[in-house]
Amino acid sequence: MEPLQSLTAFFDAIVDRRIDDVMTMYRRSATTYVFVEGPRWSTLGYDQIAAGWRAFLCSPIQVHRWEWCEGPFVETWQESAVVAGLLNLETMVGSSSRTLRVRASFVLQRNDLDRWHIVHEHVSQPMVDPYGIGDWI
């Protein structure tokens, strides 16, 4: 399975709330590191990432659909890959639905069984005015 196919299976597992399939995508390491779109800055370590996903998938937040709306851009080397782009996540909380657009990048590593695992993930949205001067472009 190629890196992009692996991430497709990952996001499909999120939609279906299959925690075991979500977690098989992550490298089982204390140094696996993610920047999530939620209220925390980061999560370090497989066990903490798994706890975060369990909480998310048991929360009222539901991801019903996802799609790349820019990219994905994929760079693959022998044992590693980077996948990046913009994602639309169609979500529902209670009876309220919205589309959440995020930028997402993944660093993946191929294991001995030729499976790809996330070693770093970054999901975020742009800040409104981080320097207090508006857009500099």
C-alpha positions as CSV (number, residue, x, y, z in Angstrom):
1,M,0.0,0.0,0.0
2,E,1.3,3.4,-0.9
3,P,1.4,6.4,1.5
4,L,-1.7,8.1,0.1
5,Q,-3.7,4.8,0.1
6,S,-2.6,4.4,3.8
7,L,-3.9,7.9,4.7
8,T,-7.1,7.2,2.8
9,A,-7.7,4.1,4.9
10,F,-6.8,6.2,8.0
11,F,-9.4,8.9,7.3
12,D,-12.0,6.3,6.3
13,A,-11.4,4.7,9.7
14,I,-12.0,8.1,11.4
15,V,-15.3,8.5,9.6
16,D,-16.3,4.9,10.6
17,R,-15.0,5.5,14.2
18,R,-12.8,2.4,14.0
19,I,-10.2,3.2,16.7
20,D,-8.0,0.1,16.1
21,D,-7.7,1.0,12.4
22,V,-7.0,4.6,13.2
23,M,-4.2,3.6,15.6
24,T,-2.6,1.1,13.3
25,M,-1.5,4.1,11.2
26,Y,0.8,5.5,14.0
27,R,4.2,4.3,14.7
28,R,4.2,2.7,18.2
29,S,6.9,4.9,19.7
30,A,7.3,7.3,22.6
31,T,8.6,9.8,20.1
32,T,5.7,9.8,17.6
33,Y,4.6,13.5,17.7
34,V,1.4,15.2,16.5
35,F,0.1,18.8,16.3
36,V,-3.7,18.4,16.4
37,E,-6.4,20.8,15.3
38,G,-7.9,20.9,18.8
39,P,-7.2,23.0,21.9
40,R,-3.8,21.4,22.8
41,W,-0.5,22.4,21.3
42,S,0.8,18.9,20.7
43,T,0.7,15.3,21.7
44,L,3.8,13.2,22.2
45,G,3.9,9.4,22.3
46,Y,1.8,6.6,20.9
47,D,-0.1,6.0,24.1
48,Q,-1.1,9.6,24.5
49,I,-2.1,9.8,20.8
50,A,-4.2,6.7,21.3
51,A,-5.9,8.2,24.4
52,G,-6.6,11.4,22.4
53,W,-8.2,9.5,19.6
54,R,-10.3,7.4,21.9
55,A,-11.6,10.6,23.5
56,F,-12.3,12.2,20.1
57,L,-14.1,9.2,18.7
58,C,-16.2,8.9,21.8
59,S,-17.1,12.6,21.8
60,P,-20.1,14.2,20.2
61,I,-17.9,15.3,17.3
62,Q,-18.5,13.2,14.2
63,V,-16.6,13.4,10.9
64,H,-19.0,12.3,8.2
65,R,-16.9,12.9,5.1
66,W,-13.5,14.1,4.1
67,E,-11.7,15.2,0.9
68,W,-8.5,16.8,-0.2
69,C,-9.4,20.2,-1.6
70,E,-5.8,21.1,-2.4
71,G,-3.3,18.5,-3.1
72,P,-2.4,16.1,-1.7
73,F,1.2,16.6,-2.5
74,V,3.2,13.5,-2.0
75,E,7.0,13.0,-1.8
76,T,8.2,9.5,-1.3
77,W,11.7,8.2,-0.6
78,Q,12.8,4.6,0.0
79,E,11.6,4.3,3.6
80,S,9.8,7.6,4.2
81,A,7.2,9.9,2.7
82,V,5.6,13.3,3.2
83,V,1.9,13.9,2.3
84,A,0.5,17.4,2.6
85,G,-2.5,19.5,1.4
86,L,-5.7,21.1,2.5
87,L,-8.6,18.9,3.8
88,N,-12.3,19.5,4.1
89,L,-13.8,17.6,7.0
90,E,-17.6,17.5,7.0
91,T,-18.4,17.4,10.7
92,M,-21.5,17.2,12.9
93,V,-21.9,18.0,16.6
94,G,-25.4,17.2,17.7
95,S,-27.7,18.7,15.0
96,S,-25.1,21.3,14.0
97,S,-23.1,20.5,10.8
98,R,-20.1,22.4,9.4
99,T,-17.2,21.9,7.0
100,L,-13.9,22.4,8.7
101,R,-11.0,23.2,6.3
102,V,-7.6,22.4,7.7
103,R,-4.0,22.2,6.4
104,A,-2.6,18.8,7.0
105,S,0.8,17.3,6.7
106,F,2.0,13.8,7.5
107,V,5.5,12.3,7.8
108,L,5.3,8.6,7.3
109,Q,7.9,5.8,7.7
110,R,7.8,2.4,6.0
111,N,8.2,-0.5,8.5
112,D,9.7,-4.0,7.9
113,L,6.4,-5.4,6.8
114,D,6.2,-2.7,4.0
115,R,3.4,-0.8,5.9
116,W,3.4,3.0,6.3
117,H,3.1,4.6,9.7
118,I,2.6,8.2,10.8
119,V,5.6,9.4,12.7
120,H,4.5,13.1,12.7
121,E,1.2,14.7,11.9
122,H,0.3,18.4,11.7
123,V,-3.3,19.6,11.4
124,S,-4.1,23.3,11.8
125,Q,-5.8,26.4,10.5
126,P,-4.2,29.7,9.8
127,M,-4.1,32.3,12.6
128,V,-6.2,35.4,12.0
129,D,-3.4,38.0,12.5
130,P,-0.4,36.5,14.3
131,Y,1.8,39.6,14.1
132,G,-0.9,42.3,14.5
133,I,-0.2,43.9,11.1
134,G,-2.6,42.1,8.8
135,D,-1.6,40.2,5.8
136,W,1.9,41.1,4.7
137,I,1.5,40.0,1.1
